[in-house]
Amino acid sequence: MSTPRKQVRLAAHFPGVNNTTVWGDPAAGSHMDLASFAHLARTAERAMFDLFFLAEGLSLREHAGHLHDLDVVGRPDAMTILAALSAVTEHIGLAATLTTTYHEPLEVARQLATLDHLSDGRAAWNLVTSTDAVSGANFRRGAYLPYDGRYDRAQELLALADRLWAQGPGPFDTTGRQVTLRGEWDLDTPPQGRPVILQAGDSDAGREFAAAQADAVFTRAGTIPEGQAFVTDVKGRLARYGRRPEDLLILPGATYVLGDTDEDAREQAAHVRRQQVSGPTAIVFAEQLWNRDLSAYDPDGPLPDVDPVEGEITIAPGSIPARAFSGKRHETVEQLRALAAKDGLSLRDVMVETRARHSFVGSPQTVADEIDAQVQADACDGFILVPHLTPGGLDEFADRVVPLLQERGSLRTEREPGTLRERLGLPRWTPEQGAAGA
Ligand SMILES: Cc1cc2nc3c(=O)[nH]c(=O)nc-3n(C[C@H](O)[C@H](O)[C@H](O)COP(=O)(O)O)c2cc1C
């Protein structure tokens, strides 16, 4: 008998306040109506996805010392949306991103336990440790937590939540470096024991935390060799915590553009990329890289003729892309200059080419092939797909790519019974595992 194919895990990311979302398309809908969230979640559910996923943004973003001009809308509260979705879906996992930096330990533990009960064991938590001054100002303690303390607090907060979920109603107390609390816990153990834990954070500390504690990692998509290197690094850390490689799923975020043919898809992707990178967006992208004010430059003109500034990030302190360029700003700018010179590109053209690349572009067959190839090559375990249109951006994927993945046996055609944790093949969490990771 042949061994069964490795299964592709799929999650649907509701897009939102960022340039991935094509706001101007006539088919673009509301980012606030329950109908939009329900449409995407139900589409993902009928397409046998494992998870519906919401990011978190606790304020509009900061850029150049003030609120990001391009942010036209914030993100509504994830737990409230997921509670509503638990009533209009039956099987799909419901994942909320919640930062441990600002949320209170009891609040997070109660919300997740409640969602797990309401949804019969479908709750998931994407644990992030973000810290930015603008979000911090919305919270009582402000941006009090130094970068180095964030994973300490994450660890203590999760350890407390684990204890509360396991113990059921009764008194508790905990003393830590970041979390010291004594109180009464009032909820029964959630159906999953522990909701599924995702982690998103690429630093060494983030990877170690994931190896010790997470069920899945939300990371960036790349080539097959890049994915394999990430998997080898992160899964290679699991043995230290008594865990097996299959106990942690690696799920890169990925975008896609489909067409009837590969050529058609390439044309559409070029069109979508230009919509995603307006002139003002191109300037913001350039400022994240140059780390200095470039507002005087014309996006349709040549690349700025000034040098980038290494060192402290002043222009977009909380931004992940701005951080990602650290230490290699000069080198990256030189690469962009070479690209612009070779193809005669404007600043905006260069940003369209380099900052809005889609992960998968092609006919349904090509996209299904590429997704499956990444998973079968162990470059990841599946993808968190980010459509560029809300709420209908997943429809075509569900109708045209999913059946091809099913035909080749890489995606189930029927739901397994059980909780989200059981369906993902993840072990039930035990208190000993938490102790090993502490
Ligand atoms: C793929 C990915 C998705 C993320 N999504 C969010 C998010 O929705 N909200 C948020 O506040 N931070 C998000 N983050 C950022 C993390 O909060 C932050 O970068 C991380 O926790 C910092 O840890 P690190 O130093 O280990 O990277 C995301 C990070 C990655 C890599």
The ligand as an SDF file (V2000), in Angstrom:
LIG
                    3D

 31 33  0  0  0  0  0  0  0  0999 V2000
    3.5030   36.4030    9.7450 C   0  0  0  0  0  0  0  0  0  0  0  0
    3.3620   37.3600   10.8730 C   0  0  0  0  0  0  0  0  0  0  0  0
    2.0970   37.8770   11.2020 C   0  0  0  0  0  0  0  0  0  0  0  0
    1.9270   38.7860   12.2370 C   0  0  0  0  0  0  0  0  0  0  0  0
    0.6930   39.2880   12.5470 N   0  0  0  0  0  0  0  0  0  0  0  0
    0.5520   40.2140   13.5410 C   0  0  0  0  0  0  0  0  0  0  0  0
   -0.6970   40.7910   13.9000 C   0  0  0  0  0  0  0  0  0  0  0  0
   -1.7330   40.4750   13.3280 O   0  0  0  0  0  0  0  0  0  0  0  0
   -0.7600   41.7020   14.8840 N   0  0  0  0  0  0  0  0  0  0  0  0
    0.3420   42.0820   15.5550 C   0  0  0  0  0  0  0  0  0  0  0  0
    0.2260   42.9050   16.4510 O   0  0  0  0  0  0  0  0  0  0  0  0
    1.5480   41.5770   15.2340 N   0  0  0  0  0  0  0  0  0  0  0  0
    1.6670   40.6570   14.2640 C   0  0  0  0  0  0  0  0  0  0  0  0
    2.8920   40.1230   13.9490 N   0  0  0  0  0  0  0  0  0  0  0  0
    4.0640   40.7140   14.5090 C   0  0  0  0  0  0  0  0  0  0  0  0
    4.4260   40.1870   15.7480 C   0  0  0  0  0  0  0  0  0  0  0  0
    3.5950   40.7450   16.7000 O   0  0  0  0  0  0  0  0  0  0  0  0
    5.7780   40.6690   16.1220 C   0  0  0  0  0  0  0  0  0  0  0  0
    6.5660   40.9060   15.0240 O   0  0  0  0  0  0  0  0  0  0  0  0
    6.3880   39.6060   16.8330 C   0  0  0  0  0  0  0  0  0  0  0  0
    5.5910   39.1440   17.8510 O   0  0  0  0  0  0  0  0  0  0  0  0
    7.6520   40.1510   17.3490 C   0  0  0  0  0  0  0  0  0  0  0  0
    8.3840   39.1120   17.7110 O   0  0  0  0  0  0  0  0  0  0  0  0
    9.7610   38.7840   17.0550 P   0  0  0  0  0  0  0  0  0  0  0  0
   10.7090   39.7890   17.6240 O   0  0  0  0  0  0  0  0  0  0  0  0
   10.0120   37.3900   17.4940 O   0  0  0  0  0  0  0  0  0  0  0  0
    9.5980   38.9300   15.5680 O   0  0  0  0  0  0  0  0  0  0  0  0
    3.0620   39.1910   12.9520 C   0  0  0  0  0  0  0  0  0  0  0  0
    4.3250   38.6630   12.6380 C   0  0  0  0  0  0  0  0  0  0  0  0
    4.4750   37.7470   11.6260 C   0  0  0  0  0  0  0  0  0  0  0  0
    5.8450   37.2010   11.3360 C   0  0  0  0  0  0  0  0  0  0  0  0
  1  2  1  0
  2  3  1  0
  2 30  2  0
  3  4  2  0
  4  5  1  0
  4 28  1  0
  5  6  2  0
  6  7  1  0
  6 13  1  0
  7  8  2  0
  7  9  1  0
  9 10  1  0
 10 11  2  0
 10 12  1  0
 12 13  2  0
 13 14  1  0
 14 15  1  0
 14 28  1  0
 15 16  1  0
 16 17  1  0
 16 18  1  0
 18 19  1  0
 18 20  1  0
 20 21  1  0
 20 22  1  0
 22 23  1  0
 23 24  1  0
 24 25  2  0
 24 26  1  0
 24 27  1  0
 28 29  2  0
 29 30  1  0
 30 31  1  0
M  END
$$$$
